[in-house]
Amino acid sequence: MVTRQTRLLIVSHVILDAVLAITAFALAYVVRFETGFIEAPKGQPPFAQYLSLMPFIGLLAPAAFNLVGAYRLRRDRTRVDDFFAVLIGTVLLVVIIVLGTLYFQVYQASDLAQQQGTYEVSRIVLLLFLVTNVVMTYLSRETIRTFMRRRFKSGVGLKRVLVAGTGDLAKHVADRLVEHAEFGYQLVGFVDESATSKTLGYRGFPLFGPLGETEEVINREKIDQLYVALPLEEFQKMLHLIDVANREGLDIKVVPDLLQFIALRARLEDFDGVPIININDVPLQGLRGAIKRTIDIVVSLSALIVLAAPFAIIAVAIRLNSSGPVFYRQERMGLDRRQFMVLKFRSMYQNAEEETGPVWTLEDDPRRTAVGAILRRFSLDELPQLVNVFFGDMSLVGPRPERPFFVEQFKERVPHYMLRHKVKSGMTGWAQVNGWRGNTSIKKRIEYDLYYIENWSVGLDLKILWLTVIRGFFHKHAY
């Protein structure tokens, strides 16, 4: 919203994160080898060996934090969100350091490292680095947050803002201005044609008068910026306000009246000098999409290897319990509305929908087999979808795929339903770990799915996977 202030905050965080990561790594070495508090049976490696890694750590720290969404400023971002973003980002950084040093040890070891034996970073140093960096980085964020809020609360550096309009769009802008106090914007009030002598403004802010008095209000209230948030049909009035702001030398921001169309994050693009508004921008593209796909391949392949024996036991139980195949294939709709066959352990009697057609599964559903009831109760019937994840039909985390029969129904009566197909479907998702699975509200499920799509990060995926382990296998709607 306020690009300059947002960029300033992000740049401050990036620089501090790089400096603090280098400092934390140096402190970890000193505590491990210089203080004498911890014995070093293998001896003390030269500081130069660790010093050579510090420039890379300074570069990799912001990259790791960016991957987990630490630089995404949101109005609902809490201190807990900041802490876990810093924690997961630092863990990711430690993993990168370990992999990098292993690569260096095997392929790129210098003559000095070869003379000294193995080239490695002490595990205790890495542990100390993790703890130190998390504490220092989180405290730096809290310090910046507190400093900015106190500075602006005292009135230093504030920009006085006037909003033209009082409709939903103007209220949306006002909410952001009030809730993002750290950007240094002070909402002064509104101007709009609905103003009368008895009209009150929004959230306690005054409604100074009609649009025709904007110039007078600007001078009287010493306004620094004007936000024009008018409906599309008031285009001519918008042009007049722009002319007024230009005469007074004000910064002017025009907020496009597109809220009724925007469900995901909107982004301004440049097409050979022509500004284009991308209404439903999805962050899971490019490098981020490649990272998510890499995680899917590694985790799904590892899980399939580890679960080979349990899969065999489940397969035998299914065959002994009822006639029919072990696996059940069902058509679902995924990314870009493409249809694919999802793979599950068969939990119902063969041809269970032959008479009823596609219907929702109910509690105590008579179509379930005895083994199937157990599999569904603990969501074990979903595990074969790891194969779908490995081959790219699905992801580990994302909106749950739905059958085309139900998609055709939902897209007509649930707003923004089809936007969930902007990303790959997942084995688990933000809606599911928050209780919206099975026969629950479709609208609430879509609300959570769209939140996930808009706010995706590696950290959010890891959080969902962890919550799936904690909550997913014992969910009351798993039947």
C-alpha positions in Angstrom: 0.0 0.0 0.0 2.6 2.5 1.0 5.5 1.3 -1.1 8.2 3.7 0.1 7.7 3.0 3.8 7.3 -0.8 3.2 10.5 -0.9 1.2 12.4 1.0 3.9 11.2 -1.4 6.6 12.1 -4.4 4.5 15.6 -3.0 3.6 16.2 -2.3 7.2 15.3 -5.9 8.1 17.4 -7.4 5.3 20.5 -5.4 6.3 20.1 -6.2 10.0 19.4 -9.9 9.3 22.6 -10.2 7.3 24.7 -8.3 9.9 23.2 -10.2 12.8 23.6 -13.6 11.2 27.3 -12.9 10.7 27.6 -11.6 14.3 25.8 -14.7 15.7 28.0 -17.0 13.7 31.1 -15.3 15.1 29.7 -15.3 18.6 28.9 -19.0 18.3 32.6 -19.7 17.4 33.9 -17.6 20.3 31.6 -19.3 22.9 32.4 -22.7 21.6 36.2 -22.5 21.3 37.5 -19.3 23.0 35.6 -19.2 26.4 36.7 -22.7 27.6 33.1 -23.4 28.8 32.8 -26.3 26.3 35.5 -28.8 25.8 36.8 -29.3 22.2 38.1 -32.9 22.0 39.1 -32.5 18.3 41.0 -29.3 19.0 40.2 -25.7 17.9 39.9 -25.1 14.1 41.3 -21.8 12.9 38.9 -18.8 12.9 39.8 -18.2 9.3 38.0 -21.4 8.4 34.8 -19.9 9.9 35.5 -16.4 8.6 35.5 -17.7 5.1 31.8 -18.7 5.5 30.6 -15.4 6.9 30.0 -13.5 3.7 27.9 -16.4 2.4 25.9 -16.5 5.7 25.3 -12.8 5.3 23.9 -13.3 1.8 22.0 -16.5 2.6 20.2 -15.3 5.8 17.9 -12.8 4.0 17.2 -15.3 1.3 16.2 -18.0 3.8 14.0 -15.5 5.7 12.4 -14.4 2.4 11.5 -18.0 1.6 9.6 -18.4 4.9 7.7 -15.1 4.4 9.6 -13.1 7.0 9.5 -9.9 4.9 5.8 -10.1 4.0 4.2 -7.3 6.0 0.6 -8.0 6.8 -1.9 -6.2 9.0 -2.7 -9.4 10.8 0.9 -10.4 11.4 1.6 -11.0 15.1 4.7 -11.3 17.2 4.2 -15.1 17.2 4.3 -15.0 13.4 7.5 -13.0 13.5 9.1 -15.4 16.0 8.3 -18.5 14.0 9.3 -16.9 10.7 12.7 -16.1 12.3 13.0 -19.6 13.8 12.1 -21.5 10.7 14.2 -19.2 8.5 17.2 -19.8 10.8 16.7 -23.5 10.8 16.6 -23.4 7.0 19.8 -21.4 7.0 21.5 -24.0 9.2 20.4 -26.7 6.8 21.9 -24.8 3.9 25.1 -24.3 5.8 25.4 -28.0 6.6 24.7 -28.9 2.9 27.1 -26.3 1.7 30.0 -27.4 3.9 29.4 -31.1 3.0 29.6 -30.1 -0.7 32.7 -28.1 0.0 34.2 -31.1 2.0 33.5 -33.6 -0.8 34.1 -31.6 -4.0 35.7 -28.2 -3.3 38.0 -28.5 -0.3 40.9 -26.2 -0.4 44.6 -27.2 0.2 44.4 -25.8 3.7 41.2 -27.7 4.5 42.7 -30.9 3.1 45.9 -30.5 5.2 43.8 -30.1 8.4 41.5 -33.1 7.7 37.8 -32.8 7.3 36.3 -29.4 6.6 33.3 -29.0 8.8 31.4 -26.7 11.1 31.0 -27.8 14.7 27.5 -29.0 15.5 27.7 -27.2 18.7 28.6 -24.0 16.9 25.6 -24.5 14.6 23.3 -25.0 17.6 24.7 -21.9 19.3 24.3 -20.0 16.1 20.7 -21.1 15.7 19.7 -20.0 19.2 21.8 -16.8 19.1 20.5 -15.7 15.7 16.9 -16.4 16.5 17.1 -14.3 19.7 19.1 -11.4 18.1 17.0 -11.3 14.9 13.6 -11.4 16.7 14.7 -8.7 19.2 15.9 -6.5 16.3 12.4 -6.8 14.8 10.8 -5.9 18.1 13.2 -3.0 18.5 12.3 -1.6 15.1 8.6 -2.1 15.6 8.7 -0.3 19.0 10.9 2.5 17.8 8.7 3.2 14.8 5.5 3.2 16.8 6.9 5.5 19.5 8.3 7.8 17.0 5.1 8.2 15.1 3.0 8.2 18.3 5.0 11.3 19.4 4.1 12.9 16.0 7.6 12.9 14.5 7.7 12.4 10.8 3.9 11.8 10.4 2.2 12.3 7.0 -1.3 13.8 7.4 -3.7 11.9 5.1 -7.2 12.9 3.8 -9.4 10.3 2.2 -11.9 11.2 -0.6 -14.9 8.9 -0.3 -16.8 7.2 2.5 -17.8 3.9 0.8 -16.5 0.4 1.3 -13.3 1.2 -0.7 -12.6 4.3 1.4 -13.2 2.4 4.6 -10.9 -0.3 3.4 -8.1 2.3 2.9 -8.8 3.9 6.3 -8.5 0.5 8.0 -5.1 -0.1 6.5 -3.9 3.4 7.4 -5.0 3.0 11.0 -3.8 -0.6 11.4 -0.3 0.1 9.8 0.7 2.9 12.2 4.3 1.8 11.7 4.3 3.4 8.2 3.9 6.9 9.8 0.6 7.9 8.2 -2.0 9.8 10.2 -5.5 9.6 9.0 -7.1 13.1 9.5 -10.6 12.6 8.0 -12.7 12.3 4.9 -14.4 14.4 2.3 -17.4 13.1 0.4 -20.7 14.2 -1.2 -22.7 12.5 1.6 -21.4 15.1 4.1 -23.9 17.1 6.1 -23.7 19.1 9.2 -24.7 16.1 11.3 -22.7 13.4 9.4 -20.0 11.6 11.4 -17.0 10.0 9.7 -15.7 6.4 9.9 -14.0 5.0 13.0 -14.4 8.4 14.8 -12.6 10.4 12.1 -14.4 13.6 10.9 -16.2 14.0 7.6 -15.1 17.6 6.8 -17.5 18.3 3.9 -18.3 17.6 0.3 -15.7 17.0 -2.5 -16.1 20.6 -3.7 -14.5 21.8 -0.4 -11.4 19.5 -0.7 -9.0 22.4 -1.5 -10.2 24.3 1.5 -9.8 21.3 3.8 -6.3 20.5 2.4 -5.1 24.0 3.4 -7.0 24.2 6.7 -5.9 20.8 8.0 -2.4 20.9 6.5 -2.8 17.7 4.5 0.3 16.0 3.1 -1.4 13.2 1.0 -4.8 12.7 -0.6 -6.2 9.2 -1.1 -8.9 9.1 -3.8 -11.2 6.2 -3.1 -14.3 6.9 -5.1 -16.6 4.5 -7.1 -15.9 4.1 -10.8 -18.9 6.1 -11.7 -17.5 9.2 -10.1 -14.6 9.3 -12.6 -15.1 13.0 -13.4 -14.9 14.0 -9.7 -11.7 11.9 -9.4 -10.1 14.0 -12.2 -11.1 17.2 -10.4 -9.5 16.0 -7.2 -6.3 15.1 -9.0 -6.2 18.6 -10.4 -6.7 20.1 -6.9 -3.9 18.0 -5.4 -1.5 18.9 -8.2 -2.2 22.6 -7.7 -1.5 22.3 -3.9 1.6 20.2 -4.5 0.2 17.2 -2.6 1.1 13.5 -3.0 -2.0 11.9 -4.4 -2.9 8.2 -4.4 -5.7 6.8 -6.5 -7.2 3.6 -5.2 -8.9 1.6 -8.0 -12.5 0.6 -7.2 -11.9 -3.1 -7.8 -12.5 -4.6 -4.4 -15.6 -6.5 -5.5 -13.4 -8.3 -8.1 -10.2 -8.9 -6.0 -10.1 -12.1 -4.0 -6.3 -12.6 -4.0 -3.4 -10.2 -3.8 -3.5 -7.6 -6.6 -0.2 -6.5 -8.3 0.7 -3.7 -10.6 2.6 -4.9 -13.7 4.3 -3.0 -16.5 3.6 -4.0 -20.1 6.0 -2.0 -22.2 5.1 1.2 -20.3 1.4 0.4 -19.9 0.4 -0.2 -16.2 -1.6 -3.4 -15.9 -3.4 -4.4 -12.7 -3.1 -8.2 -12.1 -6.3 -8.8 -10.1 -5.6 -12.3 -8.7 -1.8 -12.6 -8.4 -0.5 -15.9 -7.0 2.8 -15.9 -5.1 3.5 -19.6 -5.9 5.3 -18.9 -9.2 8.9 -18.9 -10.5 11.5 -19.7 -7.8 8.9 -20.1 -5.1 7.1 -22.7 -7.1 10.3 -24.5 -7.9 11.2 -24.6 -4.2 7.8 -26.0 -3.2 8.0 -28.6 -6.0 11.5 -29.7 -4.7 10.2 -30.1 -1.2 7.2 -32.1 -2.5 9.5 -34.5 -4.4 12.0 -35.0 -1.6 9.4 -35.5 1.2 7.0 -37.6 -0.8 9.8 -40.0 -2.0 11.2 -40.3 1.5 7.8 -40.9 2.9 7.0 -43.6 0.3 10.2 -45.4 1.2 9.6 -45.2 5.0 5.9 -46.2 4.7 6.5 -49.2 2.3 6.0 -51.8 5.1 2.9 -50.1 6.6 1.5 -49.8 3.1 1.9 -53.6 2.7 0.2 -54.3 6.0 -2.8 -52.0 5.1 -3.0 -53.7 1.6 -3.3 -57.2 3.2 -5.9 -56.0 5.7 -8.0 -54.5 2.9 -7.9 -57.6 0.8 -8.8 -59.9 3.8 -11.6 -57.7 4.8 -13.5 -57.4 1.5 -13.3 -58.3 -2.2 -12.0 -55.8 -4.6 -8.8 -53.8 -5.4 -6.5 -52.4 -2.7 -6.4 -48.9 -4.2 -9.2 -46.7 -5.3 -8.9 -44.1 -8.1 -11.2 -41.2 -8.2 -11.3 -38.2 -10.6 -10.5 -34.8 -9.0 -9.9 -31.3 -10.2 -6.5 -29.6 -9.6 -4.3 -26.9 -10.8 -5.8 -24.8 -13.7 -8.9 -26.9 -13.6 -7.0 -29.9 -14.9 -8.5 -33.2 -13.9 -6.5 -36.1 -12.6 -7.0 -39.5 -10.8 -6.4 -39.3 -7.1 -5.1 -42.5 -5.4 -6.4 -43.7 -2.1 -6.7 -47.0 -0.2 -10.1 -48.4 -0.8 -12.2 -47.8 2.3 -15.7 -48.7 0.9 -17.2 -51.8 -0.7 -16.7 -52.1 -4.4 -19.1 -50.1 -6.5 -20.4 -48.2 -3.4 -21.8 -45.4 -5.5 -23.4 -47.5 -8.2 -26.9 -46.7 -7.0 -26.5 -43.3 -5.3 -24.0 -41.6 -7.6 -21.6 -39.0 -6.1 -22.6 -38.2 -2.6 -20.8 -36.9 0.6 -19.4 -39.4 3.0 -21.5 -39.4 6.2 -20.7 -40.4 9.8 -21.3 -44.1 10.2 -21.6 -44.4 6.4 -22.8 -48.0 5.7 -20.8 -48.1 2.5 -17.5 -48.3 4.5 -15.8 -51.6 5.2 -14.6 -52.4 8.8 -11.0 -51.8 7.8 -12.1 -48.7 5.8 -13.7 -47.1 8.8 -10.4 -47.4 10.7 -8.5 -46.0 7.7 -10.8 -43.1 7.3 -10.9 -42.3 11.0 -7.2 -41.8 11.1 -6.9 -40.4 7.5 -4.7 -43.3 6.5 -6.7 -43.9 3.3 -5.2 -40.6 2.0 -1.5 -41.8 2.3 -1.3 -43.2 -1.3 -1.7 -39.6 -2.5 2.0 -39.3 -1.9 2.3 -41.0 -5.3 0.2 -38.1 -6.8 2.5 -35.6 -5.0 5.7 -37.3 -6.4 4.4 -37.3 -9.9 3.2 -33.6 -9.7 -0.6 -34.0 -9.8 -0.7 -32.7 -6.2 1.4 -31.0 -3.5 1.9 -31.9 0.1 0.0 -28.7 1.1 -2.7 -26.9 -0.7 -6.5 -26.8 -1.1 -8.0 -30.3 -1.0 -9.0 -31.5 -4.5 -12.7 -31.9 -5.1 -14.6 -34.1 -7.5 -15.7 -32.3 -10.8 -19.3 -33.2 -10.1 -19.2 -31.1 -6.9 -17.0 -28.4 -8.4 -19.7 -27.6 -11.0 -22.2 -27.1 -8.1 -20.0 -25.0 -5.9 -18.6 -22.6 -8.5 -22.1 -21.4 -9.1 -23.1 -20.6 -5.5 -19.8 -20.0 -3.7 -18.0 -16.8 -4.6 -14.3 -17.1 -5.6 -14.5 -20.9 -5.4 -12.6 -21.5 -8.6 -9.6 -19.4 -7.4 -8.5 -22.4 -5.3 -7.4 -24.0 -8.6 -4.8 -21.3 -9.0 -2.4 -23.7 -7.1 -1.9 -27.4 -6.9 -4.3 -29.3 -4.7 -2.8 -30.7 -1.5 -2.9 -33.7 0.7 -3.6 -31.3 3.6 -4.3 -27.6 3.8 -4.9 -24.6 6.0 -8.6 -25.2 6.0 -8.2 -28.8 7.1 -5.9 -28.1 10.1 -8.3 -25.4 11.2 -11.3 -27.8 11.3 -12.9 -27.2 7.9 -12.8 -30.6 6.4 -15.4 -33.3 5.5 -19.1 -32.2 5.7 -18.4 -28.6 6.9 -19.0 -25.1 5.5 -17.7 -24.7 1.9 -17.6 -20.9 2.3 -15.3 -21.1 5.3 -13.1 -23.7 3.6 -12.7 -21.3 0.6 -11.9 -18.4 3.0 -9.0 -20.4 4.5 -7.9 -21.7 1.1 -7.6 -18.2 -0.3 -5.7 -17.1 2.8 -3.2 -19.9 2.1 -2.8 -19.0 -1.5 -2.2 -15.3 -0.8 0.1 -15.8 2.1 2.1 -18.9 1.0 5.6 -19.4 2.4 7.8 -22.4 3.3 7.2 -21.6 6.9 3.4 -21.7 6.5 3.7 -25.1 4.7 5.8 -26.5 7.5 3.3 -25.1 10.1 0.5 -26.9 8.3 2.3 -30.2 8.0 3.1 -30.0 11.7 -0.5 -29.2 12.6 -1.6 -32.1 10.3 0.4 -34.5 12.4 -1.0 -33.1 15.7 -4.6 -32.6 14.6 -5.2 -34.3 11.3 -5.2 -38.0 12.4 -7.7 -37.4 15.2 -10.2 -35.1 13.5 -13.8 -35.3 14.5 -14.9 -34.9 10.9 -12.7 -37.7 9.6 -15.2 -40.4 8.7 
